[in-house]
Amino acid sequence: MSAKTIQELTGYLRMLAPKFFSERMRGASVSEIDRLELAAGTPLSEEHREFLRLMGATPIQALNPFLNDRDFCVETLLEAYAQRVDANEPLPPRIVYFSSSDILGETIFLRNGNEPGDDSEIGDLRYVSDDYTAPEFVPDFYSRFAGFLQSFAFGFRMDQFEHQVAFRSPWDDERERWEGDPTTCGRVLASLALQPTFSIAGKKWCLDRGDVVASYYHDGSGRLAGDDMTELQKIADVLDDHLRLTFSLVGGRDRMRAPRA
């Protein structure tokens, strides 16, 4: 992932809701990012610096439902580093903060490569030894910073629509796994004119047709979204002709509505 990729992702978001993101997205200055890098004690990746340049002064919750409730504001991260110093708990080499959210009670880290131009991994720090020393970095489901951001960006896209339908493949009790067929799922959706938008780490695929969008995972589960429930039902029926799926309507309490302007 490069600074250009971050710019392209930001362009995608601005295309989805130009007024919303232009009014709410706030970038950090070069001097603020340099202060953060100094506090981190290690060079930030080029992609992380570009993200901060475009969004690093955005107040928490201002961009919901994109990166819901994650606090990646430079000032918040500076406080997190200061608390580490006070507690004498330095981060492992090449590990830096991405987000520190009191609302979620969640902290997210990036593991940088050997060079600033290398891709960053996103994940958490966990103690895996019995003596609770030397926490280890555990990558997120999407692993790469790029995939993490792309997944949330497409989540914003799905939340722009009136209706969402979730689907899941059957569970195999004997093998203890989902009997999903992501290859067939992708082929069927493509036959219905849904075009690829993001392919994320071989684990999640996102497609868009304009009036309908879909995402599905490597286990064969996924979601459809659109304004016309009749059209969603037609697509669900075609999917079910090829795959044995269980469908359920995603209620309004389980998602946020994203603006379109």
C-alpha positions, 0 to 999 in steps of 0.5 A: 500500500502506498500514499497513492492508494490512501489518496485513491481510497479517500477519493472513493469515499468523497465520491460516495458522499462528497458533502459529508466527507468534505465537511467532516474529514480533517487532515493533520499538518506535517508538523503534527505528524512529525511530532507523532513520529517523534513520540512513536520513536520510530518512522511512520510508514508512508501510508500511515503518514498520508492517512494522517495528512488527510484524516489525522485531525478528524474528531472521533465519531465525525466520520461514522459510519466509516471507521466507527468510533475509532479515534485516530486523531493525532492529539489522542495518539500523542496522549497514548504515547505519553501514557506509555512513557509514564508507565514505562511500557515502551512499544515493541520495535516498529509497532505504532498506534493507529487508534485509541478509542475510549468509546470502544475500549479498543486500541489498534496498532500498526506494525511497520516494515523495515522501510517507510514504503513497506506495507503496514500490518494492522492488529493488536498487542497481546500477552501470550506468555505466562509471565505477561512480558513482551506482548506480541503483535497479532494481525487483524483479520484483514492483516494489511492496513489497506484491507482494513480501510477498504473493508470499512469504506465498503461498509460505508457504501453498504450502509447508504442503502435502505435494506440489507440482507445477510446470507450464510452457508450451511454448517457441517457438524462433522467437519466443524466448518461452514460449507461455503463456496465463495467461488460460486458465490462470486461467479453468480453475483458477477453474472448479475452484473455486480462489478468488483470494487475491492478484493481484500486479502483473499478473505473478503470481496466487494461488488457494486452494481449501482442499485445493489451492492454485495460483499462476501467472505471466504466462508461463503457468508455475505450481505446484499444491500439496496433500496429495492427489496424486491430486487434484493429478493431476486438476487437472493433467489438466484444465489439460493439456486446455486448455493444452499443459503440461509437469509436474514434481514439486517435490522436498522438497529444493527447498522447505521445509515450513511449519507449519500451527499 
